[in-house]
């Protein structure tokens, strides 16, 4: 006595048959290869596709992984007590000098000054600041690197002669979009010039600095973990902000500064105040960002936390991204070929549904992996292949049918008629 197969098992076998029936056909393999050939040709054509594609222009600053920061609220659960940020507010140069003196008196391990001084101001105040900068040996000030032709130079700072140590403040993308990357070391006049965060880490934790050097990364992805501490709801999850006026009035306990990294810069947690703010992945509006969300000194603090913790973001190798694209593209091509040749009336519906569901699935998978393991998987090549596969089938059919008529080339397209 035979028992009928369970309904679920029958459906799985039918789906498997739809996907794999043409999997090992020569035409399926060659059509898949044709998609990659087309991708390479498109990359070689010197056309500005942003001009031709308004949607791509709108999404060029969008990264699916931003949702892990903005909506899933991925970040550290505690305050980073190694770092204190002193808010300089509207302090002038004399007041900044007194702030540096007050911080230095509490014996921090290193002081980072996230302020660029351009040109002469009031002579008396400039002279006070100059003397303080000279005598504060553990202070590192920011500089600005400027490209000149094929080389890079350090933009002159009015107090250059008084500064003991400097580091670049440049962040990749700060002028055009979201800050996701930075350069730990830049080559200036044939020598390695550190980013401000790298210079601070060198003085604070030599072991972490050496690990950063050994990574030999030209560009690092910033792993954001904290915003400024929200005093209104008493959450201790970000960075502790010390108000400059409180420091000058002696209202700050020494333990908040002693042996720590102290960053002096402008901070304003008010979302409506965008002065000296950058767009970051922690922006609550992850697509179509309108307001920058994080002050530059807080971005620098996030970089420092990342390096001290060794909490770097790992990226899928490019070869792995292409391999995944080839395998998944091949499976989709097999499915598309089956409907194209045998149930053409359903071909476009099945193809569009497969494209939509694949895009949603791979976007979700990428966000999930990034959220849980801080690994960025690059699925854009896979999505490109799935999208292009449908149109490539038409071109491929025309080519192989012509080859069949002209040279007797064997192809499944000659054996089937759309119906």
GIPE-V999350 format. One record per pair of residues at least 24 apart in sequence whose ideal C-beta (glycine too) atoms are under 7 Angstrom apart, sorted by the first residue. I is the first residue (numbers start at 0). J is the second residue. Records with the same first field share a line. If there is no record, write none. Layout:
I: J + J
This chain:
17: 334 + 337
18: 330 + 333 + 334
19: 333
20: 337
21: 333 + 336 + 337
22: 333
24: 411
26: 399 + 410 + 411 + 412
27: 332 + 333 + 336
30: 332 + 391 + 392 + 395
31: 328 + 329 + 332
33: 391 + 395
34: 328 + 384 + 387 + 388 + 391
37: 387 + 391
38: 383 + 387
60: 176 + 177
61: 286
62: 179 + 280
63: 362 + 365 + 366
64: 280 + 365 + 366 + 369 + 375
65: 280 + 285
66: 285 + 366
67: 366 + 369 + 370
68: 223 + 280 + 281
69: 280 + 281 + 282 + 283 + 285
71: 370
73: 370
74: 224 + 225
75: 224 + 225 + 236
76: 236
77: 235 + 236
78: 228 + 235 + 236 + 237 + 238 + 239
79: 225 + 238 + 304
81: 259 + 260 + 307
82: 238 + 259 + 260 + 262 + 300 + 303 + 304
83: 239 + 241 + 255 + 256 + 259 + 261
84: 238 + 240 + 241 + 262 + 264 + 266 + 296 + 297 + 300
85: 241 + 243 + 246 + 261 + 263
86: 240 + 241 + 242 + 243 + 265 + 266
87: 114 + 243 + 263 + 264 + 265
88: 243
90: 243
91: 124
92: 120 + 124 + 125 + 128
93: 124 + 127 + 128
95: 128
96: 127 + 128 + 131
97: 247
98: 243 + 246 + 247 + 263
99: 131 + 135 + 138 + 263
100: 131
101: 246 + 247
102: 256 + 261
103: 135
105: 253 + 256 + 257
106: 257 + 258
107: 256 + 257 + 258 + 259 + 260 + 261
108: 202 + 203 + 258 + 259 + 260
109: 137 + 139 + 199 + 202 + 203 + 260
110: 135 + 137 + 138 + 139 + 261 + 263
111: 139 + 195 + 199 + 260 + 262 + 263 + 299
112: 138 + 139 + 140 + 141 + 263
113: 141 + 168 + 262 + 263 + 264 + 295 + 296 + 299
114: 141 + 263 + 264
115: 141 + 143 + 156
116: 156 + 157 + 158
117: 157
118: 157
119: 157
128: 158
129: 158 + 161
132: 158 + 161 + 162
133: 161
136: 163
137: 202
138: 163
139: 164 + 165 + 166 + 195 + 198 + 199
140: 165
141: 166 + 168 + 195
142: 166 + 167 + 168
143: 168 + 169
144: 169 + 185 + 187
151: 185 + 187
152: 187
153: 187
164: 198
166: 193 + 194 + 195 + 197 + 198
167: 192 + 194 + 195
168: 195
170: 277 + 298
171: 218
173: 277
176: 278
177: 278 + 279 + 280 + 288
178: 221 + 277 + 278 + 279 + 298
179: 220 + 221 + 280
180: 218 + 219 + 220 + 221
181: 219 + 221 + 302
182: 217 + 218
183: 211 + 216 + 219
195: 299
196: 299 + 302 + 303 + 306
199: 260 + 303
200: 303 + 306 + 307
203: 260
204: 307
207: 306 + 307 + 309
210: 309
211: 306
219: 311
220: 312 + 314 + 375
221: 301 + 302 + 305
222: 305 + 310 + 311 + 312 + 373
223: 279 + 280 + 281 + 301
224: 301 + 304
225: 301 + 304
226: 281 + 293 + 297
227: 266 + 268 + 297
229: 268
238: 297 + 300
240: 266
260: 303
262: 296 + 299 + 300
264: 294 + 295 + 296
265: 294 + 296
266: 294 + 296 + 297
267: 294
312: 373 + 375
313: 373 + 374
314: 375
315: 374 + 375 + 376 + 377
320: 377 + 380
321: 380
323: 381
324: 380 + 381 + 384
327: 381
328: 381 + 384 + 385 + 388
331: 385 + 388
332: 388
335: 388 + 389 + 392
336: 392
339: 392
340: 411 + 415
341: 415
343: 417 + 418
350: 389
354: 385 + 386
357: 385
358: 382
